[in-house]
Amino acid sequence: FTEAYLANVGRITQYIQKHPEGWIPPSLLARAEVAIITAYDMSDGARDGMIHDDRDITSFDLGILRKAGFTPAQIATFETIRQPYRYTGTRAPPGGMVPGFSINMVSNWSYFLLGSKPPPRKNSAEAPVDAIVASGAPFLYVLSDTMIRGKLGKTVDFVDGVDFSRASDLDRLEGPPAEHDAFDFGAFARAGGKIIFYQGVADETVPYTEMIDEFAALAKVFPDLDKWARLYAIPGLLHCTGGPGPDDAPDQ
């Protein structure tokens, strides 16, 4: 659904590359995760080692991070990932707001967002992708670098060559791949189709509230959506699989 995902991921990875002093090591994220779950486990009324819905946390206590050993620069990085971000322009998401990433299992930010070793990192014009991965770069750094170079040109460095807050660059980055046709939900519904969406609340690569927002936007276009579509948010589920929650969502 969303048309701002790549730009938002680029914004976060760009920030981390430009602020290496704010990089958060895996061991510190793991310590913060324990403290966050301890503090907010009961936000949903159940003590089960999971936060069922981040939206139940009306005010996040940054003191948790300070007690865990975060520096001010690391807290700034954490908030860059956690906080929503507002875009404008024709490719902006519904309401202009891209949700922040879930704090349900922040230890998994290491693989997708922060990497196992600190920046700065080489880009795909300077080193083979395998070597960049081996250097400790996170998955989304590699995704941002290679996809943005593919869309904007191989000489474009996403760290210095793209302003992710500008609608003009956002328009250039987003949109469906040329080889894919846009999915026609109206034709699907008229043909009698039914569809189930599911999203892990602890998803470390796609903010689960993004799917909730997009589903709500779809409901505005199709008032009868509840007759042929459902969305299930799965507590504790990571990106499609794994995590402390139920891991049989695809089967169910």
Helices and strands as residue ranges (DSSP letters): H 5-18, G 20-22, H 26-40, G 41-44, G 54-56, H 63-68, H 72-82, E 85-86, G 94-96, E 97-98, G 106-108, H 109-109, I 110-114, H 129-134, H 139-152, H 167-173, H 185-190, E 195-200, H 208-221, G 225-227, E 229-234
